[in-house]
Each structure stands twice: as C-alpha cells, then as structure tokens.
Amino acid sequence: LPRDPRDVFTRGLALPRGSRRQRVMLRERTYELRGSEVRLLATVGAFRAVPQRDLEPTDARTRAGRDREIEHLRSSGLVETRPFGAGRSRTTLVTLTERGRDLLDAAQDRSLDDRQRFYAGFARRPEIAHDSHFHRAYERAAEKIRDSGGHVRRVVLDYELKGDYQRFLQERNRQRRDSDGRPDRTVDEVHEWALDHKLPYEDEHVQFPDVRIEYEDRDGRREIQDLEIVTPHYRGAHAAAKGRSGFQQYRSGGVRIGGRSGGRGR
C-alpha cells in the first residue's frame, strides 16, 4: 500500500516511477521525467493548485532538490507557478498547464472505474485562496485513514461533484429542442440524487464538500470522507448550513475543527 498520501495519485499512470529520468512522448513532444516528478505532477493536478511549500519535504537538502524539479517541470511546459498572497503569508502556487494535464490523462489506465481527475490552470482569485488549502487538509485526513489501516483510492473535488449535479439537472434539456435551459427536475428527484451520491440535502439545496476522499477501510469496505475548508468569510446562513452538513471541517491552515471522522456520509 502507498506509504505517502500522494502516491495514490499516480495509480494507473503509465509513467516513470524510478529515480532516473526517462523519456516520455506525447503528440510529438518529448519529456524527461523521474518518478518523484510524476508524483508531483499528479498531486498538483488532483488539487488544481498547491502551494509550493506544501510540496517540499522538511529536509533542506531534498527541499532544494524539489525546487529544481519544479523548475524542470516549468521549463518543460508542464506546470505554471504564480506568486500569491501578501506579507508573511506570501507563497508560490503551482498548477498544471493544459499540456501537463494532457500528459497525465493520456497515461491513465482507462479500465479503472475510479480514475483520478486532474485539473489545469488557476481558478479565479477568490477561489485560489480557498482551494490552495485543499492539499494540506487532505494530507491530515489521509494520514488518519492510513493509521487506522485504510488506504485512499482517489480524491474528488467539488468541481467534479457540482459538474455531475449540473449534468443531472440538464439531462432532459439536452434531448429537447424547445428547452429554455431551466432544469425541470422535481424536488423528489433532486433529493434522490443527493441520497444516491451521499450528499446532505436541506431546504431544497444539495450541500457539496470541498474535497471528498474515497478510500477502503482495513476490512476492504469502500468508504468516503468529506472535507470542508473553513475560511474567515464563512458567516451567517452559509456557515450554519456547512456546520450542519456533517462534513469534517478544517481551518484554512489544515487543522481539523469538527465534523465526523469518516464513514459514508449522510
């Protein structure tokens, strides 16, 4: 089983895994990659944007090596970096380019029914500030899953869950020429969809976690753990609804502050 919480993101990827760089070709372009660089690409792609400091080991010597790897991937056109924040909180964010995502997608084993989805490009600025905490919260939760004898299969971001929901809402409209674009799903149908996807449903609204971890427990049962990143802008009805959702909540620094510790959700 994977020892590092980030190893799961390379599952099913037909890409180098060793310590020496090997040539990889995609659409008449050649890249030279080693296993640690593939893992870095997959980790960044799974969370869309990750602070560079969160990708660095604590050992100073290997941290310098990681910086060189990021620069190698950037010069190869596979990742993009951007300064973010201000003052003491200033950091550098790393995201995949379209070319980097295409490389991972092309290397995936299509027979897997729970393939990891990868993302490229920076989101809008308010979303970047929020999304940049996903990876750290995931690592805290994944360590606890591993310590209890389980192992992670993949992570699902709110982008993916909300995309599935919108396709469900618009499914009938895509088959109608006279559609006005408004979904015609009933309240009961939406409620049933939420139950099928193990998502809370309250006041005719589906609640979506920031990150969903799909994993197997020590007995091989498939489970999920939903994470919500709590930032200072959480106020009023929005904060109350998230509090009632049952999602495991983490402050923006990655510290758990509440919610259920695991299970299949509500």
PAZAPA-4460 file (N, C-alpha, C; in steps of 0.05 Angstrom, whole numbers, plus 32768, in hexadecimal, padded with zeros to 4 digits):
% residues 266
    n_x    n_y    n_z   ca_x   ca_y   ca_z    c_x    c_y    c_z   seq   type   mol
   8011   7FE8   8000   8000   8000   8000   8012   8019   8000     1      L     A
   8008   802F   7FF5   8018   8048   7FF4   8020   8051   8010     2      P     A
   8039   8059   8013   8043   8063   802C   803E   8081   802E     3      R     A
   8040   808F   8018   803C   80AC   8017   801F   80B2   800D     4      D     A
   8011   80C4   801A   7FF6   80CA   8012   7FF3   80D3   7FF5     5      P     A
   800A   80DC   7FE9   8009   80E6   7FCD   800E   80D0   7FB9     6      R     A
   8017   80B8   7FC2   801C   80A2   7FAF   8003   8099   7FA1     7      D     A
   7FEC   809C   7FAE   7FD3   8093   7FA2   7FCD   80A1   7F88     8      V     A
   7FD6   80B9   7F84   7FCF   80C8   7F6C   7FDD   80BD   7F53     9      F     A
   7FF2   80AD   7F56   7FFF   80A1   7F3F   7FF4   8085   7F39    10      T     A
   7FE0   807D   7F47   7FD4   8062   7F42   7FC9   8061   7F26    11      R     A
   7FD1   804D   7F17   7FC6   804A   7EFC   7FD4   805B   7EE7    12      G     A
   7FE9   8069   7EEE   7FF7   807A   7EDB   800F   806A   7ECE    13      L     A
   800F   8068   7EB4   8025   805A   7EA7   803B   806F   7EA2    14      A     A
   8049   8077   7EB7   805E   808B   7EB6   8075   8082   7EC8    15      L     A
   808D   808D   7EC5   80A4   8084   7ED5   809F   8085   7EF3    16      P     A
   80AA   8072   7F01   80A8   8070   7F1E   80C3   8070   7F2D    17      R     A
   80D8   806C   7F1D   80F3   806A   7F29   8100   8084   7F2F    18      G     A
   8119   8083   7F38   8128   809B   7F40   8136   80A8   7F28    19      S     A
   8139   809A   7F12   8146   80A5   7EFA   8131   80AF   7EE7    20      R     A
   8138   80C5   7EDA   8125   80D0   7EC6   8124   80BE   7EAD    21      R     A
   810C   80BB   7EA3   8107   80AC   7E8B   80F8   80BD   7E77    22      Q     A
   80FA   80B6   7E5E   80ED   80C6   7E49   80D0   80BD   7E47    23      R     A
   80BE   80D1   7E44   80A2   80CC   7E41   8099   80DD   7E29    24      V     A
   808A   80D1   7E16   8081   80DF   7DFF   8063   80E3   7DFF    25      M     A
   805A   80FA   7DF6   803E   8100   7DF3   803B   8114   7DDD    26      L     A
   802D   810D   7DC8   8027   811F   7DB1   8040   812C   7DA7    27      R     A
   8054   811B   7DA1   806D   8124   7D94   807E   8135   7DA7    28      E     A
   8077   8137   7DC0   8087   8144   7DD4   8094   8130   7DE6    29      R     A
   80AD   8135   7DEE   80BB   8122   7E00   80C1   8130   7E1A    30      T     A
   80BB   8122   7E30   80C1   812C   7E4B   80D3   8118   7E59    31      Y     A
   80E3   8122   7E6B   80F4   8110   7E7C   80EB   8113   7E99    32      E     A
   80E1   80FC   7EA4   80D5   80FD   7EBE   80DF   80E6   7ECF    33      L     A
   80E1   80EB   7EE9   80E7   80D6   7EFD   80CE   80D2   7F0E    34      R     A
   80CD   80BD   7F1E   80B6   80B6   7F2D   80AC   80CC   7F40    35      G     A
   80BF   80DA   7F4E   80B7   80EF   7F60   80AA   8106   7F51    36      S     A
   80B2   810B   7F39   80A6   8121   7F29   808A   8119   7F1F    37      E     A
   8086   8100   7F19   806C   80F7   7F11   8059   80F9   7F29    38      V     A
   8062   80F2   7F41   8051   80F4   7F58   804A   8112   7F5E    39      R     A
   805E   8123   7F5A   8058   8140   7F5E   8043   814A   7F4A    40      L     A
   8046   8142   7F31   8032   814A   7F1C   8016   8140   7F24    41      L     A
   8014   8127   7F2C   7FFA   811B   7F32   7FEE   8128   7F4B    42      A     A
   7FFF   812E   7F5F   7FF5   813B   7F77   7FEA   8157   7F71    43      T     A
   7FF9   8166   7F62   7FF0   8181   7F5B   7FD6   8180   7F4A    44      V     A
   7FD5   816D   7F37   7FBE   816A   7F26   7FA5   8162   7F36    45      G     A
   7FA8   8151   7F4A   7F91   8147   7F59   7F84   815E   7F69    46      A     A
   7F94   8172   7F71   7F89   8188   7F82   7F88   81A3   7F74    47      F     A
   7F8F   81A3   7F5A   7F8E   81BB   7F49   7FA4   81CF   7F4F    48      R     A
   7FA7   81D7   7F68   7FBD   81EA   7F6F   7FC7   81E3   7F8B    49      A     A
   7FE1   81E0   7F8E   7FED   81D8   7FA7   8004   81EB   7FAD    50      V     A
   8005   81F6   7FC6   801C   8207   7FCD   8036   81F7   7FCB    51      P     A
   804B   8203   7FBF   8064   81F6   7FBB   806F   81EC   7FD6    52      Q     A
   806C   81FB   7FEB   8077   81F2   8005   806A   81D9   800F    53      R     A
   8051   81D3   8007   8044   81BB   800F   804E   81A3   8000    54      D     A
   805B   81A7   7FE9   8067   8192   7FD9   8083   818B   7FE2    55      L     A
   808E   819B   7FF3   80AA   8198   7FFB   80AE   8187   8013    56      E     A
   80C1   8174   8013   80C7   8165   802C   80D3   8178   8040    57      P     A
   80D4   816F   8059   80DF   8180   806F   80FD   8181   806E    58      T     A
   810A   816C   8063   8127   816C   8062   8131   8181   804E    59      D     A
   8144   8192   8056   814C   81A9   8046   8159   81A0   802B    60      A     A
   8169   818A   802D   8177   8182   8015   8163   8178   8000    61      R     A
   814F   8167   8008   813C   815D   7FF5   8128   8173   7FED    62      T     A
   8124   8187   7FFE   8113   819E   7FF6   811F   81AD   7FDF    63      R     A
   8139   81B0   7FDF   8147   81BD   7FC9   8144   81AD   7FAF    64      A     A
   8145   8192   7FB3   8140   8181   7F9C   8124   8183   7F91    65      G     A
   8111   8186   7FA3   80F5   8189   7F9A   80F1   81A3   7F8A    66      R     A
   80FF   81B8   7F93   80FD   81D2   7F84   8108   81CE   7F68    67      D     A
   811E   81BF   7F66   8129   81BA   7F4B   8116   81A9   7F3A    68      R     A
   8108   8197   7F47   80F4   8187   7F37   80DE   8198   7F2D    69      E     A
   80D4   81AA   7F3E   80BE   81BC   7F35   80C8   81CE   7F1E    70      I     A
   80E0   81D8   7F20   80EB   81E8   7F0B   80EE   81D7   7EF1    71      E     A
   80F6   81BE   7EF4   80F8   81AD   7EDC   80DD   81A9   7ECF    72      H     A
   80C9   81A4   7EDF   80AE   81A0   7ED4   80A3   81BA   7EC8    73      L     A
   80AA   81D1   7ED4   80A1   81EB   7ECA   80AE   81F0   7EAF    74      R     A
   80C8   81EB   7EAD   80D6   81F0   7E94   80CE   81DD   7E7E    75      S     A
   80C3   81C6   7E86   80B9   81B2   7E73   809D   81B8   7E6A    76      S     A
   8091   81CD   7E76   8076   81D5   7E6E   8060   81C4   7E7A    77      G     A
   8066   81B6   7E91   8052   81A4   7E9D   8044   81B1   7EB5    78      L     A
   8051   81C4   7EC2   8045   81D2   7ED9   8049   81F0   7ED5    79      V     A
   8039   81FF   7EE4   803B   821C   7EE5   803C   8224   7F02    80      E     A
   804B   8239   7F08   804C   8243   7F24   8044   8260   7F25    81      T     A
   8039   8268   7F3C   8030   8283   7F3F   8033   828C   7F5C    82      R     A
   803F   82A3   7F61   803F   82AE   7F7D   8023   82B4   7F86    83      P     A
   801E   82AF   7FA0   8003   82B4   7FAA   8005   82BD   7FC7    84      F     A
   7FF2   82CF   7FCF   7FF1   82D9   7FEA   8001   82F2   7FEE    85      G     A
   8004   82F9   8007   8013   8311   800E   801F   830F   802A    86      A     A
   8034   831E   802F   8041   831E   8049   804C   8303   8050    87      G     A
   8048   82FB   8069   8053   82E1   8072   8045   82C9   8066    88      R     A
   802D   82CD   805C   801E   82B7   8050   8024   82B3   8033    89      S     A
   8036   82C2   8028   803D   82C0   800C   8049   82A5   8005    90      R     A
   8040   8299   7FEF   804A   827F   7FE7   804A   827D   7FC9    91      T     A
   8052   8266   7FBE   8051   8261   7FA2   803F   8249   7F9D    92      T     A
   802C   824C   7F8C   8019   8237   7F85   8022   8229   7F6C    93      L     A
   801D   820F   7F6A   8025   81FE   7F53   800B   81F2   7F48    94      V     A
   8008   81F3   7F2E   7FF2   81E7   7F20   7FFB   81D9   7F07    95      T     A
   7FEC   81C7   7EFC   7FF3   81BB   7EE3   7FEC   81CD   7ECC    96      L     A
   7FFB   81CC   7EB6   7FF3   81D8   7E9D   7FE1   81C4   7E8F    97      T     A
   7FD4   81CD   7E79   7FC4   81BB   7E69   7FD5   81A3   7E60    98      E     A
   7FED   81A8   7E59   7FFF   8193   7E4F   8005   817F   7E65    99      R     A
   8008   8189   7E7E   800D   8177   7E94   7FF5   8165   7E9A   100      G     A
   7FDD   8171   7E99   7FC5   8160   7E9E   7FC2   814C   7E87   101      R     A
   7FC7   8154   7E6E   7FC4   8141   7E58   7FD7   812A   7E5B   102      D     A
   7FEF   812F   7E66   8003   811A   7E6A   7FF8   8105   7E7E   103      L     A
   7FED   810F   7E94   7FE2   80FC   7EA8   7FCA   80ED   7E9E   104      L     A
   7FB8   80FC   7E90   7FA0   80EF   7E86   7FA7   80D9   7E71   105      D     A
   7FBA   80DF   7E60   7FC1   80CB   7E4C   7FCE   80B2   7E58   106      A     A
   7FDB   80B5   7E6F   7FE9   809F   7E7C   7FD7   808F   7E8E   107      A     A
   7FBE   8097   7E92   7FAC   8089   7EA5   7FA2   806E   7E9A   108      Q     A
   7F9F   805C   7EAD   7F93   8042   7EA6   7F75   8045   7EA4   109      D     A
   7F6A   8043   7E8C   7F4D   8048   7E87   7F3B   8033   7E93   110      R     A
   7F47   801C   7E9B   7F36   8007   7EA6   7F2E   800C   7EC3   111      S     A
   7F3B   801F   7ED0   7F34   8025   7EEC   7F19   8034   7EED   112      L     A
   7F07   802B   7EFF   7EED   8038   7F01   7EEE   8050   7F14   113      D     A
   7F04   8053   7F22   7F07   806A   7F35   7F20   8079   7F2F   114      D     A
   7F24   8081   7F16   7F3C   8090   7F0E   7F3C   80AB   7F1B   115      R     A
   7F54   80B4   7F21   7F58   80CE   7F2C   7F54   80E4   7F17   116      Q     A
   7F45   80F9   7F1D   7F42   810F   7F0A   7F58   8123   7F0F   117      R     A
   7F63   812E   7EFA   7F78   8142   7EFC   7F6F   815D   7EF1   118      F     A
   7F79   8173   7EFD   7F70   818E   7EF5   7F89   819E   7EEC   119      Y     A
   7F84   81B2   7EDB   7F99   81C3   7ED1   7F90   81E0   7ED4   120      A     A
   7FA3   81F2   7ED9   7F9E   820E   7ED9   7F94   8218   7EF4   121      G     A
   7F99   8232   7EF9   7F91   823E   7F12   7F73   8247   7F10   122      F     A
   7F65   8243   7F26   7F4A   824D   7F28   7F4A   826B   7F2D   123      A     A
   7F32   8277   7F30   7F30   8293   7F36   7F3D   8298   7F52   124      R     A
   7F45   82B1   7F56   7F55   82B7   7F6E   7F47   82AF   7F88   125      R     A
   7F2D   82B5   7F8D   7F21   82AC   7FA6   7F21   828E   7FA9   126      P     A
   7F1E   827F   7F93   7F1E   8262   7F94   7F3B   8257   7F99   127      E     A
   7F4F   8265   7F8F   7F6A   825D   7F93   7F71   825D   7FB1   128      I     A
   7F69   8273   7FBF   7F6F   8275   7FDB   7F62   825E   7FEB   129      A     A
   7F4B   8256   7FE2   7F3D   8240   7FF0   7F48   8225   7FE8   130      H     A
   7F4C   8221   7FCE   7F54   8207   7FC4   7F71   8200   7FCC   131      D     A
   7F81   8214   7FD1   7F9D   820F   7FD7   7FA1   8200   7FF2   132      S     A
   7F8C   81FE   8002   7F8D   81EF   801B   7F84   81D2   8019   133      H     A
   7F7A   81CA   8002   7F6F   81AF   7FFF   7F84   8199   8004   134      F     A
   7F9C   819D   7FF9   7FB0   8188   7FFB   7FB9   8183   8018   135      H     A
   7FBD   8198   8027   7FC6   8195   8043   7FB1   8187   8054   136      R     A
   7F97   818E   8050   7F82   8181   805F   7F80   8164   8057   137      A     A
   7F83   815E   803D   7F83   8142   8034   7F99   8132   8041   138      Y     A
   7FB1   813D   8043   7FC7   812D   804F   7FC1   8127   806C   139      E     A
   7FB6   813A   807B   7FAF   8134   8097   7F9B   811D   8099   140      R     A
   7F86   811E   8088   7F71   810A   8088   7F7C   80EF   807E   141      A     A
   7F8C   80EF   806A   7F97   80D7   805E   7FA9   80C8   8072   142      A     A
   7FB9   80D7   8081   7FCA   80CB   8095   7FB9   80BB   80AA   143      E     A
   7FA3   80C7   80B2   7F91   80B9   80C5   7F85   80A0   80B9   144      K     A
   7F7D   80A2   80A0   7F72   808A   8092   7F87   8074   8091   145      I     A
   7FA0   807B   808B   7FB5   8068   8089   7FBB   805C   80A5   146      R     A
   7FBC   806D   80B9   7FC2   8064   80D4   7FAC   8050   80DE   147      D     A
   7F94   8052   80D4   7F7F   8040   80DC   7F7D   8027   80CB   148      S     A
   7F91   8024   80B9   7F92   800C   80A8   7F85   800E   808D   149      G     A
   7F7C   8026   8086   7F6F   8029   806C   7F82   8035   8057   150      G     A
   7F79   8037   803F   7F89   8044   802A   7F77   8052   8016   151      H     A
   7F81   8069   800D   7F72   807B   7FFC   7F72   8070   7FDF   152      V     A
   7F5B   8073   7FD2   7F58   806B   7FB6   7F5B   8084   7FA3   153      R     A
   7F4E   809A   7FAB   7F50   80B2   7F9B   7F44   80C9   7FAB   154      R     A
   7F47   80E1   7FA1   7F38   80F8   7FAC   7F26   8104   7F96   155      V     A
   7F0F   810F   7F9F   7EFC   811B   7F8D   7EF8   8137   7F97   156      V     A
   7EFD   814B   7F86   7EF9   8167   7F8E   7EDC   816F   7F89   157      L     A
   7ED5   8186   7F95   7EB9   8190   7F92   7EB3   8196   7F74   158      D     A
   7EC8   819D   7F64   7EC4   81A2   7F48   7EB7   8189   7F3B   159      Y     A
   7EC1   8172   7F41   7EB7   815A   7F35   7E9B   8153   7F3E   160      E     A
   7E96   8155   7F58   7E7C   814F   7F63   7E67   8163   7F58   161      L     A
   7E6E   817C   7F57   7E5B   8190   7F4C   7E56   818C   7F2E   162      K     A
   7E6B   8184   7F20   7E68   817E   7F04   7E55   8167   7EFF   163      G     A
   7E57   8152   7F0F   7E45   813B   7F0D   7E28   8144   7F13   164      D     A
   7E25   8156   7F27   7E0B   8160   7F2E   7DFE   8170   7F17   165      Y     A
   7E0E   8181   7F0B   7E03   8191   7EF5   7DFB   8180   7EDD   166      Q     A
   7E0B   816B   7ED8   7E03   8159   7EC2   7DE9   814A   7EC8   167      R     A
   7DE6   8143   7EE1   7DCD   8137   7EEA   7DB5   814A   7EE6   168      F     A
   7DB8   8163   7EEE   7DA3   8177   7EEB   7D9B   817C   7ECE   169      L     A
   7DAF   817C   7EBC   7DAB   8184   7EA0   7DA7   816C   7E8E   170      Q     A
   7DA7   8154   7E99   7DA6   813C   7E88   7D8E   813C   7E74   171      E     A
   7D77   8143   7E7E   7D5F   8143   7E6D   7D60   815A   7E59   172      R     A
   7D6B   8171   7E61   7D6C   8188   7E4F   7D7E   8182   7E36   173      N     A
   7D92   8172   7E3A   7DA4   816C   7E23   7D95   815C   7E0D   174      R     A
   7D7F   814F   7E15   7D70   813F   7E02   7D58   814E   7DF6   175      Q     A
   7D54   8168   7DFE   7D3D   8177   7DF5   7D46   8190   7DE5   176      R     A
   7D3A   8194   7DCE   7D41   81AB   7DBD   7D34   81C5   7DC8   177      R     A
   7D1D   81C2   7DD6   7D0F   81DA   7DDF   7D16   81E1   7DFC   178      D     A
   7D2C   81D7   7E06   7D34   81DC   7E22   7D3B   81FA   7E26   179      S     A
   7D33   8205   7E3D   7D3B   8220   7E44   7D54   8220   7E56   180      D     A
   7D60   8209   7E5A   7D78   8207   7E69   7D75   8203   7E87   181      G     A
   7D5C   8206   7E91   7D57   8203   7EAD   7D52   81E6   7EB4   182      R     A
   7D5E   81DB   7EC9   7D5A   81BF   7ECF   7D3D   81B9   7ED8   183      P     A
   7D33   81A2   7ED1   7D17   819B   7ED8   7D16   8183   7EEB   184      D     A
   7D2B   8180   7EFA   7D2C   816A   7F0E   7D1A   8172   7F26   185      R     A
   7D0C   815E   7F31   7CFB   8163   7F48   7D0C   8162   7F61   186      T     A
   7D00   816C   7F77   7D0E   816C   7F91   7D15   8150   7F99   187      V     A
   7D02   813D   7F94   7D07   8122   7F9C   7D1E   8116   7F8C   188      D     A
   7D20   811D   7F72   7D36   8112   7F61   7D51   811D   7F6B   189      E     A
   7D52   8137   7F72   7D6B   8142   7F7C   7D72   8136   7F96   190      V     A
   7D5E   8132   7FA8   7D64   8125   7FC2   7D6F   8109   7FBD   191      H     A
   7D63   80FA   7FAB   7D6D   80DF   7FA5   7D89   80DF   7F9B   192      E     A
   7D8F   80F3   7F89   7DAA   80F5   7F7E   7DBE   80FA   7F95   193      W     A
   7DB7   810C   7FA8   7DC8   8112   7FBE   7DCD   80F9   7FCF   194      A     A
   7DB8   80E9   7FD4   7DBB   80D1   7FE4   7DCD   80BD   7FD6   195      L     A
   7DCA   80BA   7FBC   7DDA   80A7   7FAC   7DF7   80AF   7FAD   196      D     A
   7DFD   80C9   7FAF   7E19   80D2   7FAF   7E22   80D8   7FCB   197      H     A
   7E12   80D0   7FDF   7E1A   80D3   7FFC   7E21   80F0   8003   198      K     A
   7E0F   8102   7FFA   7E13   811E   7FFF   7DFB   8129   800F   199      L     A
   7E00   813B   8022   7DEB   8146   8032   7DD8   8157   8021   200      P     A
   7DBE   8156   8028   7DA9   8165   8019   7D98   8174   802E   201      Y     A
   7D98   818E   802C   7D8A   819F   8040   7D7D   81B7   8032   202      E     A
   7D64   81BC   8038   7D56   81D3   802D   7D58   81D4   800F   203      D     A
   7D54   81BC   8003   7D55   81B9   7FE6   7D70   81C1   7FD9   204      E     A
   7D85   81BE   7FE9   7DA0   81C4   7FDF   7DB2   81AC   7FE5   205      H     A
   7DC3   81A4   7FD2   7DD7   8190   7FD6   7DF0   819D   7FE1   206      V     A
   7DFC   8192   7FF6   7E15   819C   8001   7E2C   818C   7FF6   207      Q     A
   7E41   819A   7FED   7E58   818D   7FE1   7E71   8192   7FF2   208      F     A
   7E80   817E   7FF8   7E9A   8182   8007   7EAF   818E   7FF4   209      P     A
   7EC4   8199   7FFF   7EDA   81A3   7FEF   7EE9   818B   7FE3   210      D     A
   7EEE   8177   7FF3   7EFE   8160   7FEB   7EF0   8146   7FF6   211      V     A
   7EED   8133   7FE5   7EE3   8119   7FED   7EF9   8104   7FE9   212      R     A
   7EFF   80F6   7FFF   7F13   80E1   7FFE   7F05   80C6   7FFB   213      I     A
   7F0B   80B7   7FE6   7F00   809C   7FE3   7F16   8089   7FEC   214      E     A
   7F10   8077   7FFE   7F24   8065   8009   7F19   804A   8010   215      Y     A
   7F2A   8037   8016   7F23   801D   8020   7F2C   801B   803D   216      E     A
   7F1B   8011   804E   7F23   800E   806A   7F33   7FF5   806D   217      D     A
   7F3B   7FEE   8085   7F4D   7FD8   808A   7F40   7FBD   8082   218      R     A
   7F25   7FBC   8080   7F17   7FA4   8079   7F10   7FA3   805B   219      D     A
   7F19   7FB7   804C   7F15   7FB8   802F   7EFA   7FC4   8027   220      G     A
   7EEC   7FD0   803A   7ED2   7FDD   8033   7ED7   7FF9   8027   221      R     A
   7EC8   8000   8013   7ECB   801A   8007   7EBD   802F   8019   222      R     A
   7ECB   8044   801F   7EC0   8059   8030   7EC7   8074   8024   223      E     A
   7EBB   8089   802E   7EC1   80A5   8026   7EC5   80B6   803E   224      I     A
   7ED5   80CB   803B   7ED8   80DF   8050   7ED8   80FA   8042   225      Q     A
   7EC5   810B   804A   7EC1   8125   803E   7ECE   813B   804F   226      D     A
   7EDD   814D   8042   7EEC   8162   8050   7EE1   817D   8047   227      L     A
   7EE0   818F   805A   7ED9   81AB   8055   7EEE   81BD   8060   228      E     A
   7EF9   81CF   8050   7F0D   81E2   8059   7F00   81FB   8062   229      I     A
   7F03   8201   807C   7EF5   8219   8088   7F08   8231   8087   230      V     A
   7F00   8245   8079   7F0F   825E   8077   7F01   8275   8084   231      T     A
   7F0E   828C   8088   7F01   82A2   8097   7EE7   82AD   808B   232      P     A
   7EE2   82A8   8071   7ECA   82B3   8064   7EB1   82A2   806B   233      H     A
   7EB4   828C   8079   7E9D   827B   8080   7E8C   828A   8095   234      Y     A
   7E74   8292   808E   7E63   82A1   80A0   7E46   829A   809B   235      R     A
   7E35   82A1   80AE   7E18   82A0   80AB   7E0D   8285   80A3   236      G     A
   7DF9   8285   8091   7DEB   826D   8089   7DFE   8259   807C   237      A     A
   7E11   8264   806D   7E24   8252   805F   7E34   8242   8073   238      H     A
   7E3F   824F   8087   7E4E   8242   809C   7E3D   822E   80AB   239      A     A
   7E24   8235   80B1   7E12   8223   80C0   7E0C   820A   80B0   240      A     A
   7E07   820D   8095   7E01   81F6   8085   7E19   81E4   8083   241      A     A
   7E30   81EF   8080   7E49   81DE   807F   7E4D   81D0   8099   242      K     A
   7E47   81DD   80B0   7E4A   81D1   80CA   7E37   81B9   80CE   243      G     A
   7E1F   81BB   80C2   7E0C   81A5   80C5   7E11   818E   80B1   244      R     A
   7E23   8192   809E   7E26   817F   8088   7E33   8165   8092   245      S     A
   7E42   8166   80A8   7E50   814E   80B1   7E6B   814B   80A5   246      G     A
   7E73   815D   8093   7E8E   815B   8086   7EA3   815F   809C   247      F     A
   7EB9   8152   8099   7ED0   8156   80AB   7EDC   8171   80A4   248      Q     A
   7EDD   8183   80B7   7EE6   819E   80B2   7F03   81A3   80BA   249      Q     A
   7F10   81B2   80A9   7F2C   81BA   80AE   7F2F   81D8   80AB   250      Y     A
   7F3D   81E4   80BE   7F44   8200   80B9   7F56   8202   80A2   251      R     A
   7F59   821B   8097   7F69   821F   807F   7F86   8216   8082   252      S     A
   7F90   8213   809B   7FAB   8209   809F   7FAE   81EB   809F   253      G     A
   7F97   81DD   809C   7F97   81C0   809A   7F91   81B3   80B5   254      G     A
   7F89   81C2   80C9   7F84   81B6   80E4   7F67   81AF   80E6   255      V     A
   7F61   8196   80EE   7F46   818D   80F0   7F38   819B   8107   256      R     A
   7F1E   81A4   8103   7F10   81B2   8118   7EF4   81A5   811D   257      I     A
   7EED   8191   810E   7ED2   8185   8114   7EC9   8173   80FD   258      G     A
   7EB1   8167   8101   7EA6   8156   80ED   7EAC   8139   80F4   259      G     A
   7E9F   8127   80E5   7EA3   810B   80E9   7EBE   8102   80DF   260      R     A
   7EC9   80ED   80EB   7EE4   80E5   80E5   7EE5   80D3   80CC   261      S     A
   7ECF   80CA   80C2   7ECF   80B9   80AA   7EB4   80AE   80A4   262      G     A
   7EB3   8098   8094   7E9A   808B   808F   7E90   8092   8073   263      G     A
   7E77   808A   806E   7E6C   808D   8054   7E5D   80A7   8050   264      R     A
   7E5C   80B8   8064   7E4F   80D1   8061   7E31   80CF   8065   265      G     A
   7E23   80E5   8061   7E07   80E5   8068   7DF5   80E0   8050   266      R     A
***
